Amino acid sequence: MIALLLAAITLTGALSGAATSSAEAADGKGPKTLLGSILGTSGRQDSHEEEERVDPDRPHFPEASTTVGKGRVVLESGYTFTEKRSSFSSHTYPEALLRVGMFAEWFEFRIGQSFLRQERTVAGTTTHESGAQDLYLGVKLALTEQAGYVPQIAVIPQMTVPTGSRDVTAGRVLPGVNVDLGWEIVKDLFDVELLIATNSVADNERTSHVEVATGLTAALAVTRKLQTFVEWDAFYPTGSGAATGARHYAVGGLIYFITKNLAVDLRAGLGLNRQANDVIAGTGFAVRY
């Protein structure tokens, strides 16, 4: 699967170069949002307008409420460690997510691949599982830009398909949808993000249940290049998974923008209730082509 992802990166990089050259020759790239396209509003990015820095989905739990832009490609990657006392620990890497802007400013194609290594202890018996996780596929649609109290909104229809290793695959397609909302409270200083997600999640018995998740993030620009954030994340299983109970986390971290097209991040969090993992920590990067 990594070979497939690397091939996709090479192909989309080539397509990005061609698309960017043609886009730069035009007066603009069209409406930035789907609503703007439907209503015929301008919302155009002129060729002389200074390009904004990359807006990565990671490391916040809420994804960016923007798309990468037509003809642009963003690659995000990282590592996450989680632990729950002596009963559970896991490592996920490289958490590769390729985001490709195509067709319009407001449309983004997404493909992701990662590996999982985890250890679980139940009734004194320890089991180990590792391997490639199921392939992630999705699209992001930028719906609206912020207008006063009305947030910037993006929606992500998504799914995982059963391509993973035997030990970690869900064995079935797991669909879902994320809705991301963003408010710029103080320009270039303070932002608030909100995620509302509904996704199918595999459980230990290779069955699945629906899980509703929310994430609320406050991000503060410490300097022009350094951003810090704090967030509260919650996961609410429904149906057969409801017996496991909701999980709540407090997370904080830093994002450093080395250039407009390259950012690195660091985050750490604590579980807030018995059902949650005790510790979560990770690091990663995002690069735009």
N, C-alpha and C positions, 0 to 999 in steps of 0.2 A: 504493500500500500504506500510506503514511503517513496518507492520508485515512481509510482503513479503520480503522487503529489509533486515530486520534483519535476516530472515531465510537464505537469500542468503549470508549474511556476515558470519554466522555460518558455512554454508556448504563450502564456498570458503576458509574460514580460515582452516578448516580441510584438504581440498584438498591441500592448500598451504603448510601445514606442511609436508604432504607426498611427495609432488612434490619437496620441497626444500631439504629434506633428500636424495632423489634419485639423485637430481642434484648435491649435494655436493659430492656424491660418484663418480661422473664422472669427467673426466679431464677438461671438459668445458661444456658450455651450447649451443654451436653452434653459428652461425652468429647472430650479433645483428640487422642486417637490412635485409629487403626483397631482396634488390639488392645484398647484400653479399651472401645470400642464393642461388640466381639464378646463380650468377657468380662463386660461389664456393670459394670466398675469405675467409680468416680466420676469422678476426674480432671476435675471440672467447674470452670469459671471463674465464681464467683459475681459478681453485679452489683456488690457492694461491694468486690471485690478490685481493688487498684490495677493498672491496665493496664501491661504491660511495654512497653519501647520497641520500635520497629520492628527487625526482625531481617532485614536485607537479604541477598539471595543474593550480591551483589557487595560488594567487589571480590575476595574470596577465590575461588580456583578451586573448592574445595568449596562447594556451595550450603549455605544454612541448613538445618538438620535439623528446622526448624519450618515450619508453614504460616502463612498470613497471618491465619487465623481467619474463621469464617463471617460474612459481611456486610461484610468489610473488603477494601479494594483497595490494592495497593502498585504504584507505577510506579517503575521503575528505568531509568536512562539513563546513557550515558557515551561516552567516546572512548578509543580505543587506537591507539598507534603501535608498529609493529614494524619492525626493520631487520636485515638480514644482510649485513654488509660492503657492497660496492657491487653485489651481485647481486639484492637484493630489499628492497623496502620496502612498507608498507601502512598505510592509515588506515581505521579502522572507526568509524562513528557513525550514528545516535545510540545504537545498542545498546539500543533500547527494549524493555523487558520488562514486560508488564502481568500482574500476579498477582491473581487474583480468588478470594476465599474463598466457597464455595457449598456447599449441601447439608448440610455438617457441619463442625465445627471442624477435622477432619483432612483435608479435601479442598480442593485448590486447582487452579484452571484457569489455564493459562499461554499467552500469545501474545506473540511477539516479532518485531521487524522492525529491520533495520539496513541500512546502505549500506557498500559497500567500494570503496576506490580503491587500486590497487596497481600497482607497477612491477617488472618482472622482466627481468634481463639474462642471456641464455644465449648463449655463443659470440660475444660482441660485439654481439648483436642485442637491443635493448630493446623490450619490449612493455608496453602500458598497458591495464589493465582497470578498469572502474568500473561501478557500478550498484547497484540494489537486490538484496540477497541473498534467498535463499529464505525464505519465511515459516516461523517456528518455532511449533510447537504442542506442548503437553504438559500433563500433570497431575502434581501432587505429592501423595503420600499420606503423612501422618505415621503411622508404624507404631507406635512405642513411645516412651515417655519414659525418661530415664535411671534405672537402678536399680542403684546400686553401680557395679560394673565394666561392666555391660551398658549400652551407649551409647544415646543418643537416636537413632532411625533414621527416615529418610525415603527414599522411593523415587520416582523421576521417570521414568515411561515418556514418551518424547518422539519427535519426528520433525521433519524439515523437508520442506516440500512445494514442488515446482518452480514457484514463482511469480516468481522473480527475473529480473533482466535477462539478456539473452542471453550477455553476456560472463562472468557470474559464477554463473549457475544451475548446479546439479548435473544438472538435466534428469531427475531421478527422485526418488521419495520415499526419504529416508534415515532409517531408524528407529534407535532406541537406548534405553538405559536407564542412569540414574545412581542410585547408592546413596550416600547421605550419612549419615555417622555423627558424633555429637558427644558430647564428654565435658566437663562442667564440673568441672575439677580443683579450683579454689578459687573459691568462690561470688563472683560479681561481680568477679573478678580475673583468672583464668587459665583459658582454654578450649583444647581440642584438637579439631580437625575432620579428618575423613578422607573422601575421595571415591574410589569405585571405579566407573568408567564403562566401558561398552562401546557404541560407536556406529559406524554406517556413515559413512564420510568419502569425499568425492569427491576424486579425484586430477586431475592435469593433463590427462589424456586423456578426461575426462568418464566414466570408469569409477569404480568405488568399491571400497573395501576396509574391513574392520573394524579399528577402532583401540581398544585398551584404554588407558585413562588413569587415573592415580592422582594425588591431591593430598593433601598432609599439611600442615596449618596449625596454628601455635601463636599464640594471640592473647592479648595482655596489656593490661589496663585501666590506662593511665597515670594518668588522672583519671576522674571520674564520666562525663565526656563524650568523652574522647579514648581511642581504642584503637589500639594498634599490633600488627602481625602480621608473621610471617615464614613462608614456606612453600616446600616442594619439590614441583614438579610434574613429571610424567613421562608421555610418550606413546609407546605401543608399537604400531606398525603390524603387522598380520598379513596373511597371504595375499600378494596381489600388491603390497601396499605395504611389505612387510617389507624390501625391498631398500634403502629409504631410511633405515632404521635408527631407533633410539629417539631421542627428544629429551628433554633434561632442563633444567630451569630452577630458579633460585633467585630468589624474589620477596619483596619486603617492601613495607609500606605503612602508611597511617594511615586511620582512620575517625573523623570528628568528628560527634557527635550534637548538632545544633543544638537540636532539641527531641526529644520522644519519637517524633514522627512524621516527622522530617526528618534525614537524614544525608548528608554529603558524604565523598568518599574520594579518595585519591591512592595510586598504586602504581607500582613500577618493578622490573624484573628483568633478569637476565643469563642468557644461554644457557650451559650447563655443558659442552657437547660440540660437536663439529663439525657435527652434523646440526641442532642447534637454531639459531634466530635469535639474533643477538648481543644485541639490546636489545629490551625490551618496556616500555612506559610508558603510563599512562592515568589518567584522572580521571573522576568521575561523581557521581551522587547517587541517593538513594532517598527517596520520599515516600509516606506512608501516608494514605489517606482513610478 
